[in-house]
Each structure stands twice: as structure tokens, then as C-alpha cells.
Amino acid sequence: MIAIIPARGGSERIPRKNLRLLAGHPLLAYRIAAAKASNCCDEIIVATDDDEIAQVGARYRATILRRARSTAAEPDIAWLRLAVKILAPDAIVALLRPTAPFLTGHRVALALERFRAAHGAHSLRLIRRVREHPGKMWMVQRYERMVPLLPFRTHTGDDRNDARWHSAPTQQLPVIYMQTAGLEITTRQTIEQTDSIAGTSVVPFELPVDSPEAIDINTEADWVEAERLVAAGVPLPAIEAIEGA
């Protein structure tokens, strides 16, 4: 399996996020460390448009793949189309994002085992249960009027007890999951044949809803929570001693 770590230089909500120090190391370093600790990555590639990130990635002993400068609005598939062309036709690709620093190498290895066992699957994605059910969410439209995000009804078999999702007890609603940013596993064939990372046959790999491995750092509040977890003793992937790090 080839690990690819996307690390843009132009982070907007947390400037220079991928290089910001958490427990003494750049955020980027923990994804490299987890990929190494999984013992299932033939190569670890940092794909970046930034000179400083490239230098840091190389210092933590990752291969560097330079990509065109991009914005937050650009989907990963835009650069992955080109990146995977350097890989073997049957390559398995793990997309490891730096924003999930607590994700362990052990979890990466378990996910790969799950993906390989799911014959015919296009990809695997980490998920967790949602904390706030989308059936209770609304959109405000013109003239300050609201409509439900999901205008569905529960089906209890008794028309008198059926209700719109927004008015039904949460216990009667289907279980809904949120994707996490930490890991996607796909293949070169999936990317080239479906022009997507996920394809149409996606294997779920569930994390506990409150697991630190499900954390995705995108805001300053997320960063504060990550620092709180570190202070509380939640382990980060162990990083090898790097000269000058």
C-alpha cells in the first residue's frame, strides 16, 4: 500500500496548520509516523504545493511529490488524478490527512485488512456516529421561513404515530454516520475508472464517536481540544528521533 499525505500550504482557518507544532512536532509529522507504524506502507508520500512543507516532510523521511498550488475549494481528486499515474496499476492508496493526528498506525493496518477482505469494494472510509441528527436540522430560506433539511417520515406501521423526522423521537430515526478526515483507502483503478476517491462501493470502518482518532482539526477550537487531550495523556503516534526536529 502507498500512503499519500495531502498537505497544502494555504490553510485558511488555521494558517500554516500542517506545520504548526503539537506536542513538539509539526502536525504533518504524526501522519508520517502513523503510516510508518502501520507496517503496511511500501512508500509514504507527502503531496504538497509548499516549499517549507516539502522540507519538513523530507526531514521526517517521507518522499515528496510536488503538486500544483491549490485552494481549499479544490477537491483531492483534482491532484490525485495525476499523482496516481506514478503508481503501479494495481496499487492500493491510503489517503492520510494531517488533520487527524491521533489516528494510530494500528488503526490504519486494521482498515487495510478490512478493505482487502471486502472483495469488489472500491474504497474504505472511516466514519463515526453523528452527535446531532440531521433529521432535526433545518434550512432558512427566503422571507425568513424554514424547511427541514430531510423532509422524511418515520414508518412505524401505524399512520397515527408516523411523523416527520424533525418531530419524531430520535430513537425512531435511522442511525446516521459522519465521515472522518483521517483515512480513506482506495485504488488507482478506482480513481481512474470512477474519477473519484470513493467510487460507488464504499466499505465503512467505524470509530467510536468520542474516540480521539475521530478528531479532525479544522478550527482553533479543534486545536485547543487536541492540546487538551495531549495534556490529559492521550497518546500521539510515536515519532522517531529526527536530527534538527
C-alpha positions as MATLAB code, in Angstrom:
seq = 'MIAIIPARGGSERIPRKNLRLLAGHPLLAYRIAAAKASNCCDEIIVATDDDEIAQVGARYRATILRRARSTAAEPDIAWLRLAVKILAPDAIVALLRPTAPFLTGHRVALALERFRAAHGAHSLRLIRRVREHPGKMWMVQRYERMVPLLPFRTHTGDDRNDARWHSAPTQQLPVIYMQTAGLEITTRQTIEQTDSIAGTSVVPFELPVDSPEAIDINTEADWVEAERLVAAGVPLPAIEAIEGA';
ca = [
       0.000    0.000    0.000;
       1.151    3.548   -0.776;
       0.389    6.261    1.788;
      -0.265    9.719    0.362;
      -0.467   12.646    2.787;
      -2.000   15.777    1.213;
      -0.555   18.924    2.793;
      -1.349   22.268    1.224;
       0.473   25.387    2.272;
      -2.542   27.685    2.113;
      -4.608   26.614    5.115;
      -7.217   29.311    5.767;
      -8.991   28.578    9.058;
      -5.708   27.733   10.827;
      -2.881   29.418    8.882;
       0.094   27.093    8.217;
      -1.803   24.353   10.032;
       0.224   21.445    8.673;
       3.422   22.914   10.141;
       2.013   24.063   13.481;
       3.607   22.312   16.446;
       1.568   19.889   18.534;
       3.499   18.328   21.430;
       6.747   19.499   19.849;
       6.302   18.249   16.285;
       4.539   19.605   13.173;
       1.018   18.273   12.675;
       2.212   16.688    9.431;
       4.742   14.518   11.294;
       2.076   12.459   13.067;
       0.590   11.221    9.787;
       4.041   10.159    8.606;
       4.609    8.422   11.952;
       1.266    6.584   11.808;
       1.943    5.396    8.259;
       5.318    4.031    9.365;
       3.840    2.398   12.487;
       1.210    0.569   10.417;
       3.986   -1.585    8.912;
       1.940   -1.898    5.730;
       3.049    1.094    3.648;
       5.577    0.422    0.893;
       6.092    4.160    0.450;
       4.978    7.309    2.290;
       4.436   10.325    0.055;
       3.749   13.902    1.151;
       1.963   15.702   -1.687;
       2.401   19.451   -1.294;
       2.471   22.763   -3.119;
       4.650   24.389   -0.455;
       8.452   24.552   -0.178;
       8.578   24.575    3.632;
       6.167   21.653    3.948;
       8.273   19.744    1.421;
      11.384   20.359    3.529;
       9.641   19.233    6.730;
       8.190   16.137    5.059;
      11.640   15.151    3.800;
      13.146   15.742    7.259;
      10.646   13.252    8.704;
      11.720   10.830    5.975;
       8.784   10.931    3.580;
       9.015   11.030   -0.217;
       7.943   14.410   -1.594;
       5.535   14.808   -4.512;
       5.181   18.388   -5.716;
       1.699   19.351   -6.802;
       0.310   22.493   -8.368;
      -0.718   25.244   -5.968;
      -4.335   24.760   -4.952;
      -7.118   26.307   -2.878;
      -9.326   24.927   -0.124;
     -12.155   24.614   -2.658;
     -10.217   22.196   -4.862;
     -11.197   18.555   -4.233;
      -8.472   15.997   -3.615;
      -9.418   14.099   -6.757;
      -8.140   17.024   -8.858;
      -4.479   16.343   -7.990;
      -4.863   12.622   -7.290;
      -5.723   12.027  -10.956;
      -2.143   12.960  -11.780;
      -0.465   11.615   -8.635;
      -1.604    8.022   -9.066;
      -0.105    7.787  -12.549;
       3.293    7.203  -10.955;
       1.949    4.152   -9.063;
       1.575    0.540  -10.169;
      -1.724   -0.223  -11.968;
      -2.911   -2.396   -9.057;
      -1.755   -0.014   -6.320;
      -3.753    0.430   -3.108;
      -3.663    4.024   -1.888;
      -4.162    5.254    1.692;
      -5.066    8.934    1.850;
      -3.935   10.120    5.298;
      -4.812   13.723    6.137;
      -2.675   15.612    8.677;
      -5.759   16.963   10.476;
      -6.270   13.647   12.337;
      -3.112   13.468   14.466;
      -4.373   10.860   16.944;
      -5.111    8.209   14.321;
      -2.786    5.272   15.009;
      -0.795    3.028   12.735;
      -2.652    0.071   14.252;
      -5.950    1.547   13.042;
      -4.501    2.041    9.559;
      -3.416   -1.610    9.466;
      -6.855   -2.822   10.624;
      -8.549   -0.681    7.983;
      -6.330   -2.109    5.241;
      -7.130   -5.641    6.402;
     -10.848   -4.816    6.290;
     -10.563   -3.315    2.801;
      -8.679   -6.286    1.400;
     -11.297   -8.657    2.800;
     -14.123   -6.721    1.102;
     -13.814   -8.202   -2.388;
     -15.027   -5.870   -5.114;
     -15.077   -2.755   -2.930;
     -13.855    0.484   -4.474;
     -12.792    2.187   -1.245;
     -12.953    2.322    2.545;
     -13.773    5.338    4.704;
     -13.542    5.972    8.427;
     -16.856    7.032    9.977;
     -18.395    7.783   13.362;
     -21.977    8.217   14.534;
     -23.265   11.782   14.359;
     -23.772   13.677   17.594;
     -26.551   15.865   16.153;
     -29.002   14.011   13.915;
     -29.559   15.666   10.510;
     -33.234   14.738   10.765;
     -33.513   17.547   13.324;
     -31.827   20.134   11.096;
     -33.432   22.964    9.149;
     -32.563   25.399    6.364;
     -33.656   29.035    6.476;
     -34.881   30.154    3.071;
     -36.231   33.395    1.696;
     -38.634   35.520    3.731;
     -37.286   34.027    6.989;
     -39.097   30.720    6.579;
     -37.638   27.314    7.407;
     -37.808   23.945    5.718;
     -36.465   20.674    7.150;
     -33.142   19.521    5.739;
     -34.523   15.974    5.437;
     -38.302   16.035    4.930;
     -38.815   12.313    5.573;
     -41.307   10.447    7.721;
     -40.803    7.626   10.165;
     -42.652    4.422    9.270;
     -43.896    2.634   12.356;
     -46.679    0.758   10.588;
     -49.263    2.901   12.361;
     -50.215    6.010   10.375;
     -51.337    7.728   13.573;
     -47.823    7.523   15.001;
     -45.861    8.300   11.864;
     -44.159   11.697   11.990;
     -41.720   13.840   10.079;
     -38.185   13.156   11.153;
     -37.921   16.579   12.781;
     -40.882   15.777   15.037;
     -40.170   12.101   15.729;
     -38.235   10.788   18.748;
     -34.571   10.454   17.857;
     -34.750    6.784   18.885;
     -37.086    6.142   15.915;
     -34.695    7.664   13.376;
     -32.125    5.633   11.423;
     -28.527    5.645   12.614;
     -26.546    8.240   10.660;
     -22.779    8.398   10.330;
     -20.310   11.212    9.709;
     -17.190   10.635    7.656;
     -13.922   11.463    9.393;
     -10.915   13.001    7.697;
      -8.231   10.683    8.976;
      -8.158    7.921    6.400;
      -9.539    6.832    3.055;
      -8.307    3.719    1.304;
      -8.821    3.438   -2.431;
      -7.040    2.114   -5.506;
      -5.503    3.542   -8.629;
      -8.159    1.666  -10.623;
     -10.993    3.282   -8.633;
      -9.591    6.773   -9.172;
      -9.051    6.271  -12.895;
     -12.252    4.346  -13.636;
     -14.712    6.369  -11.500;
     -12.897    9.743  -11.408;
     -13.396    9.764   -7.646;
     -11.730    8.564   -4.473;
     -14.774    6.711   -3.153;
     -16.209    5.030   -6.237;
     -19.656    3.525   -5.720;
     -18.878    0.616   -3.363;
     -17.582    2.024   -0.082;
     -16.651   -0.089    2.950;
     -17.393    1.531    6.337;
     -14.866    1.413    9.167;
     -16.494    2.786   12.303;
     -14.677    4.639   15.059;
     -16.247    5.255   18.485;
     -17.996    8.613   18.422;
     -15.820   10.065   21.187;
     -12.539    8.491   20.067;
      -9.620   10.939   19.730;
      -8.830    9.096   16.485;
     -12.010   10.592   15.012;
     -10.922   14.171   15.696;
     -10.431   16.421   12.669;
      -8.557   19.670   13.369;
     -10.007   22.479   11.258;
     -10.555   25.365   13.682;
      -8.775   26.980   16.626;
     -11.317   25.324   18.913;
     -10.326   21.932   17.463;
      -6.682   22.772   18.117;
      -7.411   23.693   21.736;
      -9.174   20.346   22.170;
      -6.195   18.486   20.675;
      -3.829   20.231   23.090;
      -6.173   19.380   25.980;
      -6.110   15.708   25.014;
      -2.322   15.700   24.801;
      -2.117   17.329   28.250;
      -4.509   14.672   29.567;
      -2.178   11.932   28.390;
      -3.870   10.796   25.187;
      -1.017    9.374   23.076;
       0.008   10.603   19.666;
       1.813    8.317   17.203;
       5.424    7.948   18.337;
       7.879    9.866   16.194;
      11.398    8.641   15.567;
      14.206   10.921   16.687;
      14.885   13.303   13.802;
      18.016   15.407   13.753;
      17.008   19.048   13.957;
      13.302   18.257   14.625;
];
